[in-house]
Amino acid sequence: MIDHLPEIIGASGQPAPASQPATTDLSWIGNVRDWLPAGWQPAWDAILSVPLLAPVLILTSGWLLAKIIQWAVTRSLGGLSQRTRTQVDDKIVDLVRRPLFLTVFLFFAGVAGKSVSLPDSAERVLLKTLLSLVILVWTGAAFGLLHVFLETLSRNRHKYRIITRKTLPLFELVGKVIVVAFSAYALMLVWGINPTAWLASAGIIGMAVGFAAKDSLANLFGGIFVIADAPYKVGDFVQLDSGERGQVTQIGLRSTRILSRDDIEITVPNAVMANSKIINENGGRWDKERIRAKVGVAYGSDVDHVCKVLLDVARHVDGLCETPEPRVRLRGFGASSLDFELLGWIREPVLRGRILHELHMTIYKRFATEGIEIPYAKHDVYIKEMPSTEHTPATNT
């Protein structure tokens, strides 16, 4: 049916000039008499002699044929859908049943309209109206099919991670805009409207909107990339290269919200998130995170005893994981101390501040009990020569 829409015919049978509006050739619908065998044509002429009998018979036949075609197609497709476990094919069958029936019935309605002696202008308006209804009916069905298709893809996250529950409304909106654009183009062709000027205007408007909303579009596409790439998820503790650290509470299409440890919500545009270095403390193979308690001891201390005390401290601090086990490392020789690190694992990043506090408190107390010195910066002043204590009398001038 759409294949006949672009036929532009002038009055002389030649292509119409570009300045004239496009017209759609609907002569392919034809008259019933042309379809009938030669032996049936006299009977059809007799039916035409009775007012309104021919359109009633055509509409009745069209309604019955539409019901038969609808039943046959849905039954065959329904039989195939019963063999599958998914409900997607069942939804598709339900969506195409009504458009299929209306397409066949409206076609016969057009044939019935041509069987009535109407003026050419009225006949063309009627046929174009019926053809427009067919386009609108299938446009509504396309909306439903698009939703089913995208919803199915959103469930299969391992294969199509860019289409998720959160991005589903965006892709559905874009798909509907495309469907509406094609439908509007088809309707313009049906009613003989030249779409070139409209397309040019839409292009200019699109460029103007793109320049005016470039920041919003950057955040929108950044949100799509963040959701598709999934460098973090809701509930993760992240740290940006600008210094912000907190728990992700919401990932939207325009921005990401982070709740800091001070219970302050930080809203970061997705364009910034997509181009930032992000440290995800919940990333990796598990949610555990290793913490480091740095401490220095004085030169001359028993390093074996220091390691034993630090490990004993780690075993008695609540919150450190037993697996992996805590460990102690001598990291280097400082200017005035031997630099040790006590390494331990915590179950989730939110515990880092509290457990480091307990580790530092316990280490300080144990070192004081064990007699291990924690050096600190101090300066010894040596006086090479004491100043003279004799009183020098003033000189009179």
N, C-alpha and C positions, 0 to 999 in steps of 0.2 A: 504494500500500500504506500509506504514512504518512497518507494522507488519512482513513483509517478509525480511526487511533489515538485521536483525541480523543473518540470517541463514548462518552459515559458514559450508561449505561442502568440504571435501577433495576428493581426486581422488577415493578412495575406498568406499565412502559413509559414512565414519566415520568422526567425528570431526577432523578438521585439526590441526596439531601441533601448539603450541603457537608461534614457531619460524617462521612459514610461514605467509605471509600476508593474511589478511582476504579477503574473496571473497563473493560477494553478489549473491544469487540465484535469477535469473530473469526468470526462467522457468515458473513461474506462469502466465506470460503474455500469453503464449500458441499460437497455430495456429488457424486460422479461421476454418479450416476443423474439428477440434476437437469440435467446438461449434455447428456445423450445424447438423440437423437431418440426418439420414442415407439416406433418399430419395434425399436430396439436395447435397450430397457430389459429385456425378458424374458431376453435373452442375458446381460445384466449380472447379473440376479438369479440366473441359473444359476451364474455365476462366483462370486458371493458365497456360494453354498452349499458351495463347496469351501474348506476352511480355508486361510488365508494366500495363496490364489491371487490374490485381488484386489490386496492391497498389493504383491505381487511384480510383477504386471503394471503397476501404476501407477508403481512405482519404476523399472522397466525403461523404460517409455515416457518418464518424466520425464528419465531419464539420456540417452536418445537425442535427445529434443527439445532438451535443454540443449546437447548437443554440436552439434546442427544450428544452433541459434541462435547459439552461440559462433562456429562456423565462418563463418556468414553475415555476422555483424556484423564480426568481425575481418578477414574477407576484403575487405569493402566499405571499411572504414576503412583497411586496409592498402593498398588500391589508391589511395586518396586520398593517403596519406602518402608513397607512392613518388614522387608528382609534386612534392613539396617537397624542398628541399635540407636542411632542418633535421631533426634526429633527435628533436625534442620529440614530434611526433605519433606516432612509432614507440614511444616510451616510454609514451605514454598508452594506446596500443592494448594493449601488454603488461600494463599495470596493470589494465585493465578486463576482460581475458579471464577470469580466474579468478572474480572477484566475479559476473560475469554468469552464468557456468555454475552457480555455487553458488546463486544466487538462484532460478533456474528449477528446479534440482533440489530445493532445500529446499521450494519451493512444492508440488511434487508429493509430497514426503515428508509435508507436512501433509495433503494430500488422502488419501494412503495411510493416515495415522493416523486420519482420520475414517471411513475405510471399515471399520476394525476396531471391533468392539463394545467400546469402552472406557467406563469411568465418565466422567461429565461433568467431574469435577474432574481426572482424569488426562488427559483429552483436551485440556482447556484448558491444563494445564501443558505438554503436548507442543507444542501450537501456539505458545504463548508462547516456549518454548525455541527452536523453529525460527525464529520471527520475531526473537528476540534474536541468534541466530547470523547472520542476514542483516544486521542492523544492525552487528554487530562486523566482519563481512567488509568491508562498505563503509566502515567507519571506517578499517580498515587501508589500503584503497585510497585513501581521502582523504588519508592521511599521505603516500603516495607521490606523488599528484597535486600536493599542496601543495609538496613538495620540488622537483619538476620545474618547477612554475610559478615559484617564487622563484629557483631557480637560473637559469632563463632570463632573468628580470628583472635578476639581478645581473650578467649578462654585458653587457646593454645599458646601460652606465653613462651614456651621453650623455642618455638619456631618463629613466631612473629612478636617479638618483645616490644616493638614500637607501638603496637595497638594493644592497649591495656584498658582496664575499666576507667581509668582517669582520662586517657586520651580518646576514648570512644566518642564522647560528644563532639570533640573537635573534628575528627575524621568524618563523623556522620553529617556534620554541618557542611564540610567541604564537599562531600559527596552529593548532598541535596542541592547545593548551589550548582554543581555540574549538571545534575539531572534537570533542574529548572532551566538552565541555559540552553540545553538541547531541546527541551520542550518548547521554550519560547522561540527558538529558531524554526522549529517545525511549524508552529502556529503562524509565524510570519510568512512562511512559504505558502501555507494554506490560504491565507487571506490576501496574498499578493503584496505584502509589504517588503520592500527592499531592506534586508538586514545590514547592508554595508555601513550605512550611516550610523546605525545603532551600535554596531561593533566598534567603529571608530570612537564614538562618544564614550563607550564603556572603557576602551583602552586609555583614553585621556583621563577619565575619572579615576581609573585604577592607579595610574601613575601619580595623580595628585594625592590620593589617599595613602599610597605607599610612602611618599615623601613626608606627609604630615604625621604618619603614625609609624615611622621607622623604628623608634625606640620600643613601642609596644609590640611591633612585629618581631624585633630582635629578642625581646623577652619571651614571646610566644614560641618562636622556633627554639630558643634556648631551653624552654620547658619541655618541648618535645624531645630534644636530644638528651636532656637529663633523665627523663623517664625511660627513654629507649636504651640509653647506655647504662643506666642504673649504677652510678658511682656511689650512691648512698640510698637509703630507704628511711621511711618514717621510723623513729626510735633509735637511729644510729647517732653516735657522738662523733661530730666532725669538727675539724679545725681548718680554717681558711688561711691562705698565705698572708692575709691582712691581719691575722691575729685573733679573729673571732672564734670562739669554741663553745659548743653547746650541743643540745640534743635536737635533732630534726623532728619537728612536730607536724609539719604539713608541707607537701610538695604540690604546688599549684601550677597552672599553665603560665602564670605570669611571674611568680616569685616563690621562694622557699623560705619558710619560717623556722628559725632556730631559737630555742629557749636556752639562755645562758645559765651558768651556775648561780648567778645572782637573781634568777627568776625574771629576767628581762628578755622580752621577745625581740629578736632581731629579724627584720624582713630584708632579704637579699634578692635583688632581681635575678631572674634565671639567666639573663645574658651575662651577668657577672659570674654566676656559679658555673656556667658552661665554659668559661675561659679562665677559671681560677685553678690553682693547685689545691686540691682538697685532701686532707688527711682524715681518713675514715678509721676511727679507733675501733669500730665494730667489724671492720673488714677482715679479710684473711680466712683461715680455715675454721676459726671459732671466735666467740665473743670475748675470750680471755685476753688480758693485756698485761704486759710485763712492766713493772715499775722498778726504779733504781733509787736507792737511798745512798747518797754519797757522803763519806765521812773520812776525815784525815786523822792520823795518829802520829804521835811524835816519833822522830828517829830514835832508835834504840829500843822500841817496843818489841815484845815477842809477837811476831807476825802470826805464828801458828795459834797462839792464844787468842789473838784478835779475830781470826777466822772462826774459831770455835765459839766465841762469845756472840759474834754476829749471826751465825747459823742458829744458835740457841734462841736468840731474840726473835728470829723469823718464825721459829716453830711455835712460839707462845703469843704471837700477835694474831688476833682473830680477824679473818678476812683473807689471809694469804692462802693460796691453793697448795695442797700437798703434792699435787701432780700438775705440772712439772715441779720438781723440788726446788726450793730456794738454793742459791749458790752465792759464793763470795769471790770477788776478783780484785787483785791488786792491780790497779790501772797505771800507776806511774809513781815517779819520785818528784814530789813537789818542792817548792822553794824551802818550805819549813815543815813538811809533813809527808808521810806515806799515804797515798790516796787510794782508798778502798771503795768498792761498790758492793752493796747488798742487793741482789737481784731476786725478785719474787714475782709471782703471777697473781692477779686478782681476777675475779669472775666477770666483772663488767666495768667499763670505764668510769661509771659514776662513782665508784668506790675509791678512786685514786687519791683524792685529796684527804679523805679521812684516814685511810690506811697509811699514807706517807706521814701524816701527823703522828699516828701511834708509833710508827717505826722510829721516827726521830726522837720522840719522848723516851721510848724504852731504851734506845741505844745510849742516849745521854746518861740515863740513870744507871744502866749496867756498867758503862765505862767508869763512872764515878765509883761504883762498888768494887769493880775489879782493879781499880788503880791504873787504868789506861788513860794516858794524857791525850786530850784533844788540843793540839797547838792552836795558838791564835797569834795574830800579828802583834809584835812587841819590839821595842827598840831599847837597846842598852847604850847609854851615853858615857863615854870615857873622857875624863878631863886630863889633858896632857900636862898642863902646868897651871898651878893656882896663881891668881893675880897677887901682886905685892900688897901687903897690908900696911906698909909705912905711909904716914901722912906727909904729903908733899905740900909745904907752905905755899901760899899764894905769893906771887911776884908782884911788887908794887912798881908801877910805872910812873 
